[in-house]
Amino acid sequence: MPTAKRKPSGCVQWISSKKMAKLLDKRSRSILNISGKTFIRNHKKGKYASLDADDCPGIVELALLAPAGKRAGTIARKKS
């Protein structure tokens, strides 16, 4: 039985920080009805630490989209 050749399902695409900010803003407005900047400020203060993903669908996605901070990015680049 011949096997079908598979095309790659996706690839990594690097986006600018400006595009990332727009993406975060769009998603935070649709999930929490607040701006991306407000979400980041509240996230850094720990406001969403006690939220359960079942209580607020999409909060995990927003946390993953939020910037990790300069120190985390610097450490990650040095290890590469």
VOTORSE-148582 format. One line per field, with one value per atom (N, C-alpha, C): residue in one letter; atom name; x, y, z; residue number from 1. Coordinates in nm, 3 decimals. Layout:
<nodes>
type [a,...]
atom [CA,...]
c1 [X,...]
c2 [Y,...]
c3 [Z,...]
seq [NUM,...]
</nodes>
This chain:
<nodes>
type [m,m,m,p,p,p,t,t,t,a,a,a,k,k,k,r,r,r,k,k,k,p,p,p,s,s,s,g,g,g,c,c,c,v,v,v,q,q,q,w,w,w,i,i,i,s,s,s,s,s,s,k,k,k,k,k,k,m,m,m,a,a,a,k,k,k,l,l,l,l,l,l,d,d,d,k,k,k,r,r,r,s,s,s,r,r,r,s,s,s,i,i,i,l,l,l,n,n,n,i,i,i,s,s,s,g,g,g,k,k,k,t,t,t,f,f,f,i,i,i,r,r,r,n,n,n,h,h,h,k,k,k,k,k,k,g,g,g,k,k,k,y,y,y,a,a,a,s,s,s,l,l,l,d,d,d,a,a,a,d,d,d,d,d,d,c,c,c,p,p,p,g,g,g,i,i,i,v,v,v,e,e,e,l,l,l,a,a,a,l,l,l,l,l,l,a,a,a,p,p,p,a,a,a,g,g,g,k,k,k,r,r,r,a,a,a,g,g,g,t,t,t,i,i,i,a,a,a,r,r,r,k,k,k,k,k,k,s,s,s]
atom [N,CA,C,N,CA,C,N,CA,C,N,CA,C,N,CA,C,N,CA,C,N,CA,C,N,CA,C,N,CA,C,N,CA,C,N,CA,C,N,CA,C,N,CA,C,N,CA,C,N,CA,C,N,CA,C,N,CA,C,N,CA,C,N,CA,C,N,CA,C,N,CA,C,N,CA,C,N,CA,C,N,CA,C,N,CA,C,N,CA,C,N,CA,C,N,CA,C,N,CA,C,N,CA,C,N,CA,C,N,CA,C,N,CA,C,N,CA,C,N,CA,C,N,CA,C,N,CA,C,N,CA,C,N,CA,C,N,CA,C,N,CA,C,N,CA,C,N,CA,C,N,CA,C,N,CA,C,N,CA,C,N,CA,C,N,CA,C,N,CA,C,N,CA,C,N,CA,C,N,CA,C,N,CA,C,N,CA,C,N,CA,C,N,CA,C,N,CA,C,N,CA,C,N,CA,C,N,CA,C,N,CA,C,N,CA,C,N,CA,C,N,CA,C,N,CA,C,N,CA,C,N,CA,C,N,CA,C,N,CA,C,N,CA,C,N,CA,C,N,CA,C,N,CA,C,N,CA,C,N,CA,C,N,CA,C,N,CA,C,N,CA,C,N,CA,C,N,CA,C]
c1 [0.084,0.000,0.089,0.074,0.160,0.126,0.227,0.206,0.201,0.112,0.100,0.205,0.261,0.357,0.281,0.332,0.268,0.339,0.259,0.315,0.330,0.430,0.444,0.317,0.273,0.148,0.166,0.286,0.310,0.458,0.490,0.629,0.630,0.742,0.757,0.765,0.686,0.692,0.718,0.826,0.858,0.778,0.721,0.646,0.709,0.684,0.741,0.667,0.731,0.668,0.543,0.541,0.423,0.305,0.329,0.223,0.178,0.271,0.236,0.148,0.179,0.098,-0.043,-0.055,-0.187,-0.266,-0.198,-0.263,-0.311,-0.226,-0.264,-0.380,-0.377,-0.484,-0.616,-0.614,-0.735,-0.793,-0.707,-0.755,-0.803,-0.733,-0.776,-0.908,-0.929,-1.058,-1.171,-1.143,-1.249,-1.276,-1.174,-1.191,-1.234,-1.164,-1.191,-1.254,-1.264,-1.319,-1.235,-1.102,-1.008,-0.895,-0.818,-0.706,-0.591,-0.503,-0.385,-0.295,-0.280,-0.197,-0.254,-0.386,-0.451,-0.433,-0.446,-0.427,-0.285,-0.185,-0.046,-0.022,-0.073,-0.057,-0.121,-0.243,-0.312,-0.244,-0.194,-0.126,0.001,0.075,0.198,0.168,0.053,0.012,-0.042,-0.064,-0.113,-0.264,-0.334,-0.480,-0.546,-0.484,-0.545,-0.489,-0.406,-0.342,-0.442,-0.549,-0.647,-0.759,-0.759,-0.864,-0.843,-0.951,-0.949,-0.985,-0.925,-0.952,-1.098,-1.163,-1.304,-1.393,-1.350,-1.425,-1.409,-1.295,-1.265,-1.195,-1.273,-1.211,-1.128,-1.008,-0.920,-0.812,-0.822,-0.723,-0.585,-0.581,-0.452,-0.387,-0.467,-0.415,-0.356,-0.426,-0.375,-0.246,-0.239,-0.116,0.002,-0.023,0.084,0.123,0.031,0.060,0.131,0.114,0.173,0.326,0.392,0.539,0.596,0.705,0.766,0.857,0.895,0.985,1.122,1.197,1.328,1.426,1.423,1.518,1.496,1.373,1.345,1.390,1.366,1.409,1.559,1.629,1.774,1.833,1.781,1.830,1.807,1.691,1.658,1.753,1.786,1.876,2.018,2.062,2.198,2.218,2.115,2.126,2.128,2.073,2.065,2.199]
c2 [-0.117,0.000,0.125,0.212,0.331,0.430,0.496,0.597,0.735,0.816,0.953,1.041,1.129,1.224,1.331,1.358,1.460,1.593,1.696,1.830,1.872,1.952,2.000,2.073,2.045,2.105,2.252,2.293,2.431,2.455,2.578,2.611,2.730,2.751,2.862,2.992,3.087,3.219,3.320,3.393,3.496,3.619,3.682,3.805,3.915,4.035,4.149,4.170,4.244,4.272,4.357,4.439,4.522,4.434,4.334,4.241,4.157,4.119,4.041,4.122,4.249,4.337,4.350,4.360,4.369,4.239,4.127,3.997,3.983,4.018,4.011,4.105,4.225,4.321,4.267,4.213,4.159,4.044,3.952,3.836,3.877,3.971,4.012,4.088,4.163,4.231,4.131,4.025,3.927,3.836,3.809,3.717,3.790,3.899,3.968,4.107,4.152,4.284,4.396,4.378,4.480,4.489,4.595,4.610,4.516,4.496,4.413,4.472,4.604,4.670,4.650,4.661,4.641,4.496,4.403,4.262,4.239,4.290,4.270,4.330,4.450,4.515,4.430,4.383,4.300,4.165,4.109,3.979,3.988,4.097,4.117,4.135,4.193,4.211,4.083,3.981,3.853,3.845,3.935,3.940,3.812,3.748,3.631,3.499,3.503,3.382,3.282,3.331,3.241,3.200,3.253,3.217,3.074,3.003,2.868,2.876,2.793,2.793,2.759,2.684,2.652,2.774,2.859,2.980,3.088,3.091,3.194,3.131,3.076,3.015,3.118,3.082,3.170,3.234,3.226,3.292,3.228,3.098,3.031,3.079,3.094,3.145,3.284,3.369,3.504,3.502,3.416,3.407,3.363,3.276,3.231,3.339,3.424,3.534,3.650,3.663,3.775,3.768,3.882,3.880,3.824,3.748,3.683,3.778,3.887,3.981,3.976,4.080,4.089,3.985,3.960,3.866,3.725,3.680,3.546,3.534,3.636,3.632,3.630,3.704,3.708,3.573,3.509,3.377,3.275,3.279,3.184,3.202,3.324,3.348,3.304,3.321,3.285,3.133,3.056,2.910,2.857,2.930,2.882,2.882]
c3 [0.000,0.000,0.000,-0.098,-0.105,0.005,0.053,0.157,0.093,0.141,0.089,0.154,0.075,0.130,0.207,0.323,0.407,0.391,0.383,0.385,0.530,0.560,0.698,0.741,0.861,0.910,0.950,0.972,1.011,1.034,1.054,1.083,1.179,1.238,1.332,1.254,1.297,1.236,1.347,1.336,1.434,1.400,1.503,1.482,1.567,1.524,1.596,1.728,1.816,1.946,1.928,1.824,1.795,1.755,1.671,1.631,1.750,1.835,1.953,2.047,2.062,2.148,2.092,1.960,1.897,1.917,1.905,1.925,2.069,2.165,2.306,2.335,2.279,2.300,2.246,2.127,2.065,2.147,2.191,2.268,2.407,2.473,2.607,2.602,2.494,2.478,2.455,2.380,2.353,2.473,2.554,2.666,2.794,2.828,2.955,2.938,2.813,2.783,2.845,2.843,2.888,2.786,2.790,2.696,2.733,2.638,2.662,2.770,2.769,2.871,3.011,3.022,3.151,3.196,3.103,3.138,3.190,3.121,3.162,3.301,3.324,3.455,3.565,3.542,3.641,3.658,3.550,3.554,3.638,3.621,3.700,3.848,3.879,4.019,4.080,3.997,4.047,4.059,3.993,4.004,3.952,3.854,3.792,3.844,3.943,3.995,4.052,4.109,4.171,4.077,3.954,3.859,3.808,3.798,3.745,3.597,3.515,3.372,3.344,3.432,3.415,3.442,3.534,3.567,3.461,3.398,3.299,3.178,3.086,2.968,2.891,2.854,2.780,2.864,2.996,3.082,3.067,3.043,3.024,2.894,2.790,2.663,2.681,2.753,2.777,2.857,2.957,3.037,2.951,2.854,2.765,2.666,2.629,2.537,2.604,2.736,2.808,2.804,2.795,2.793,2.923,2.908,3.024,3.101,3.043,3.108,3.044,3.062,2.998,3.052,3.180,3.239,3.186,3.176,3.126,2.981,2.900,2.761,2.746,2.830,2.826,2.862,2.965,3.006,2.895,2.834,2.727,2.609,2.573,2.460,2.491,2.615,2.650,2.643,2.674,2.673,2.531,2.436,2.297,2.228]
seq [1,1,1,2,2,2,3,3,3,4,4,4,5,5,5,6,6,6,7,7,7,8,8,8,9,9,9,10,10,10,11,11,11,12,12,12,13,13,13,14,14,14,15,15,15,16,16,16,17,17,17,18,18,18,19,19,19,20,20,20,21,21,21,22,22,22,23,23,23,24,24,24,25,25,25,26,26,26,27,27,27,28,28,28,29,29,29,30,30,30,31,31,31,32,32,32,33,33,33,34,34,34,35,35,35,36,36,36,37,37,37,38,38,38,39,39,39,40,40,40,41,41,41,42,42,42,43,43,43,44,44,44,45,45,45,46,46,46,47,47,47,48,48,48,49,49,49,50,50,50,51,51,51,52,52,52,53,53,53,54,54,54,55,55,55,56,56,56,57,57,57,58,58,58,59,59,59,60,60,60,61,61,61,62,62,62,63,63,63,64,64,64,65,65,65,66,66,66,67,67,67,68,68,68,69,69,69,70,70,70,71,71,71,72,72,72,73,73,73,74,74,74,75,75,75,76,76,76,77,77,77,78,78,78,79,79,79,80,80,80]
</nodes>
